[in-house]
Amino acid sequence: MEVLRTPEERFVSVPDFPYPVGHVTFAGGPTVGGEALRMAFVEAGPPDGEVVVLLHGEPSWSFLWRRVIPALVDAGLRVVAPDLIGFGRSDKPADRAAYTYAAHVEWVREALFEGLELQDVTLVGQDWGGLIGLRLVAEHPDRFARVVVANTGLPTGDSPMSEAFLAWQRFSQESPRFDVGRIVANGCVKPLPPEVVSAYDAPFPDDSYKAGARAFPALVPTSPDDPAAAANRAAWEALARWDKPFLTAFSDSDPITGGGDAVFQRAVPGARVRPHVTLAGGGHFLQEDVGPELGRVVARLVGATPPR
């Protein structure tokens, strides 16, 4: 399998993202020039602080969290923000068939639990970060202390998706152009500066690097017989027993996931006693629009709920 690795010089001009980069390698899988496939991550805050894992979605990378991280570090928390395989500084299989929902869950599981050996994790998941992260919460509940979901869901294909999502899914598969920076900008309420748009384009020197970004929307379960539907149903069953802190922090201006917070609030026991938050002025990529506010929400939850 051909695997691509974005040259590091593509990230030289990325603004306001000074965090050191680490890598977790996956032994026994595909290689890049003989080297094992690797997932990149950035880390910030005290090494002995409570761990907050920030999982991004489509088609962004850990750079998306740069306006969230400072509030978490100021609260004394250790922040770990991976780049999903196919995104950011992580390796990028060139064949779209390499990207499955199950593969993404396994890659993140191996990176967080075997590579970084994280325990008592507070998960913050947005977009696909929630789809992947919630599967891990359901399948490995002992590894997690808290959950914050922001503009995400856990679809099973048993309910119809919004027309906004279906339109996005069609675009992702059919459009001859897939300008990642512009896509992120269109998902924000506030205009993004040119250098920020360029930072979202940085991981993708050309279209050959975008197989993962193109694949993601088609992997969302939209029918009951989708390959991931059964595993997501099982995850909902596990979440129906989750009584640790579970907070929804959706924005007020996301046409893709709007209303999804209420589903979690009804279904998850740990969500029923929480003071949930709707962040005003945020689009789908609320980290760009209201990042500091989201960071403070997460920090308050950690501070108010000591791990068991």
C-alpha positions in Angstrom: 0.0 0.0 0.0 1.3 3.5 -0.9 1.4 5.7 2.2 2.2 9.4 1.9 3.9 11.6 4.5 3.5 15.4 4.3 6.8 17.2 4.2 7.4 19.0 7.4 8.2 22.2 5.6 4.6 22.5 4.7 3.9 23.4 8.4 6.6 26.0 8.8 4.2 29.0 8.3 1.3 27.6 10.4 0.4 30.4 12.8 -0.2 30.3 16.6 0.5 26.6 16.9 3.9 26.3 18.8 3.3 22.9 20.4 5.9 20.1 20.1 5.0 17.2 17.8 5.2 13.6 18.8 4.4 10.4 16.9 3.0 7.0 17.7 4.0 4.2 15.3 1.9 1.2 14.4 4.1 -1.9 14.0 3.0 -4.6 11.6 1.0 -2.3 9.3 1.7 -0.4 6.1 5.0 1.4 5.9 6.3 4.7 4.4 9.6 4.0 2.7 10.1 1.1 5.1 9.0 3.0 8.2 5.9 2.0 10.1 2.7 4.0 9.7 2.6 6.7 12.3 0.1 9.0 13.9 1.2 12.5 15.0 0.0 14.4 18.0 0.7 17.6 19.9 0.9 17.9 23.6 0.7 20.9 26.0 0.4 21.5 29.7 1.9 19.8 32.7 2.9 16.1 32.3 1.2 15.3 35.6 -2.1 17.1 34.9 -5.4 15.4 34.2 -5.5 14.3 30.6 -7.8 15.9 28.0 -7.8 14.3 24.6 -9.0 16.6 21.8 -10.2 14.7 18.7 -10.8 16.6 15.5 -13.0 15.7 12.6 -13.3 16.2 8.9 -11.3 17.6 7.1 -9.3 19.4 9.8 -6.4 18.5 12.0 -5.1 19.2 15.5 -4.5 22.9 14.4 -8.2 23.3 14.8 -7.8 23.2 18.6 -5.2 26.0 18.9 -7.8 28.4 20.4 -9.1 25.8 22.8 -5.8 24.6 24.2 -4.7 27.7 26.2 -7.7 27.6 28.5 -7.0 24.0 29.3 -3.3 24.6 30.0 -4.2 27.6 32.2 -6.3 25.2 34.2 -3.4 22.9 34.8 -4.5 20.2 32.4 -2.4 18.0 30.1 -3.7 18.3 26.6 -3.1 15.6 23.9 -4.4 16.4 20.4 -3.8 13.7 17.8 -4.0 14.1 14.0 -6.2 11.3 12.7 -4.6 9.1 10.1 -5.0 10.8 6.7 -4.8 14.3 8.3 -2.4 16.8 9.6 1.1 15.5 10.2 -0.1 11.9 10.4 0.6 9.5 7.6 -1.8 9.3 4.7 -2.6 6.0 2.9 -3.2 6.9 -0.7 -5.8 4.3 -1.3 -9.3 5.3 -0.1 -10.1 1.6 0.6 -7.6 1.8 3.5 -10.0 4.1 5.4 -12.8 2.5 7.2 -14.7 3.5 10.4 -13.3 0.4 12.2 -9.7 1.3 11.1 -9.9 4.8 12.5 -11.3 3.5 15.8 -8.4 1.0 16.0 -5.7 3.5 15.1 -6.9 6.0 17.7 -7.3 3.2 20.3 -3.7 2.0 19.7 -2.3 5.5 19.8 -4.0 6.6 23.0 -3.9 3.4 25.1 -0.9 1.4 23.8 1.3 4.2 22.5 0.7 6.9 25.0 -0.7 4.7 27.8 -3.4 7.2 28.8 -5.8 6.7 31.7 -8.7 8.7 33.2 -9.1 10.6 29.9 -11.5 13.5 29.4 -12.6 13.1 25.8 -13.5 16.2 23.8 -14.8 15.1 20.4 -16.1 17.2 17.5 -17.4 15.9 14.2 -15.6 12.6 13.4 -13.8 13.1 16.7 -17.0 12.2 18.4 -17.9 9.3 16.1 -14.5 7.8 16.8 -14.1 8.8 20.4 -17.6 7.7 21.5 -16.9 4.2 20.1 -13.8 4.1 22.3 -15.7 5.4 25.4 -18.3 2.6 24.8 -15.8 -0.1 24.2 -13.2 0.9 26.8 -15.1 2.8 29.5 -12.5 2.3 32.2 -10.1 4.4 30.3 -12.3 7.5 30.4 -13.3 9.9 33.3 -15.5 12.3 31.4 -16.9 13.1 28.0 -17.6 16.4 26.2 -19.3 16.2 22.8 -19.4 19.3 20.5 -21.2 19.3 17.2 -21.0 15.6 16.7 -23.2 12.4 16.8 -23.1 8.7 16.7 -25.3 7.7 13.8 -26.5 4.1 13.3 -28.3 4.5 9.9 -31.6 3.8 11.6 -32.7 7.5 11.4 -32.5 9.7 8.4 -29.6 12.1 8.2 -30.2 15.8 7.7 -30.4 17.2 4.2 -27.4 19.4 5.0 -25.3 16.4 5.8 -26.4 14.5 2.7 -25.6 17.5 0.5 -22.1 17.6 2.1 -21.7 13.9 1.5 -22.6 14.2 -2.2 -20.2 17.1 -2.6 -17.4 15.2 -1.0 -17.7 12.3 -3.4 -18.6 14.2 -6.6 -16.9 17.6 -6.6 -13.8 17.7 -8.8 -12.3 20.1 -6.4 -11.9 19.6 -2.6 -10.3 22.7 -1.2 -9.9 21.8 2.5 -9.1 25.3 3.8 -12.2 26.7 2.0 -14.4 23.9 3.4 -13.3 24.7 6.9 -13.8 28.4 6.3 -17.3 27.7 5.0 -18.1 25.9 8.3 -17.3 28.9 10.4 -19.4 31.9 11.3 -16.4 34.3 11.5 -14.2 34.8 8.5 -10.9 33.1 8.6 -7.6 35.0 7.8 -5.8 33.7 4.7 -3.0 32.3 6.8 -5.4 30.2 8.8 -7.1 28.9 5.6 -3.6 28.0 4.3 -2.9 26.1 7.5 -5.8 23.8 6.8 -4.5 23.2 3.3 -0.9 22.6 4.6 -1.3 18.8 5.2 -2.3 18.3 1.5 0.3 19.2 -1.0 -1.9 17.8 -3.8 -5.0 15.7 -4.2 -3.2 12.4 -3.8 -2.9 13.3 -0.1 -6.7 13.8 0.3 -7.8 10.1 0.1 -8.8 10.1 3.8 -10.5 13.5 3.6 -12.5 12.3 0.6 -13.4 9.0 2.3 -14.7 10.2 5.6 -18.1 11.5 4.7 -19.0 8.3 2.9 -18.1 6.3 6.0 -20.9 7.9 8.1 -23.6 5.2 8.6 -26.6 6.4 6.6 -28.5 3.0 6.3 -29.2 0.3 8.8 -27.0 -2.2 7.0 -23.9 0.0 6.9 -20.8 -1.8 7.9 -20.5 0.3 11.1 -24.1 0.3 12.1 -24.0 -2.7 14.4 -21.0 -1.4 16.3 -22.6 2.0 16.7 -25.8 0.4 18.0 -23.7 -1.5 20.5 -22.0 1.8 21.5 -25.3 3.4 22.2 -26.2 0.5 24.5 -23.0 1.0 26.4 -23.6 4.8 26.6 -27.0 4.1 28.0 -25.1 2.8 31.1 -22.5 5.6 31.2 -23.0 7.5 34.5 -19.7 9.4 34.6 -19.8 13.1 33.6 -21.0 13.6 30.1 -21.5 17.2 28.8 -22.9 18.6 25.5 -21.3 21.8 24.3 -22.8 22.3 20.8 -22.8 25.7 19.0 -26.0 27.5 18.0 -25.3 27.8 14.2 -24.4 24.3 12.9 -26.8 23.0 10.2 -25.1 19.6 10.3 -25.5 18.6 13.9 -28.0 21.0 15.3 -30.3 19.3 17.8 -28.0 16.4 18.3 -27.1 17.5 21.8 -30.7 16.7 23.0 -30.3 13.1 21.9 -27.2 12.7 24.1 -28.9 14.5 27.0 -31.8 12.0 26.9 -29.9 8.8 26.3 -26.8 9.1 28.5 -27.3 8.8 32.3 -24.2 10.9 33.0 -25.6 13.7 30.9 -28.9 14.0 32.8 -27.6 16.1 35.7 -25.2 18.3 33.8 -25.6 22.0 33.1 -25.2 21.7 29.3 -24.0 24.5 27.2 -25.0 26.0 23.9 -22.2 28.3 22.6 -23.5 31.3 20.8 -21.9 32.5 17.6 -20.3 29.2 16.6 -20.6 27.3 13.3 -19.8 23.7 12.7 -16.1 24.3 13.5 -16.9 26.0 16.8 -13.3 25.7 17.8 -12.5 28.5 15.4 -15.5 30.7 16.3 -15.7 30.2 20.1 -12.6 28.2 20.9 -11.7 30.0 24.2 -15.2 29.6 25.4 -15.2 25.9 24.7 -11.9 25.5 26.4 -13.3 27.1 29.6 -16.3 24.9 29.5 -14.1 21.8 29.4 -11.9 23.1 32.2 -14.8 23.9 34.4 -16.2 20.4 34.0 -12.8 18.8 34.9 -12.5 21.1 37.9 -16.0 20.3 39.1 -15.9 16.5 38.7 -13.0 14.7 40.4 -12.2 11.3 38.7 -13.6 8.3 40.5 
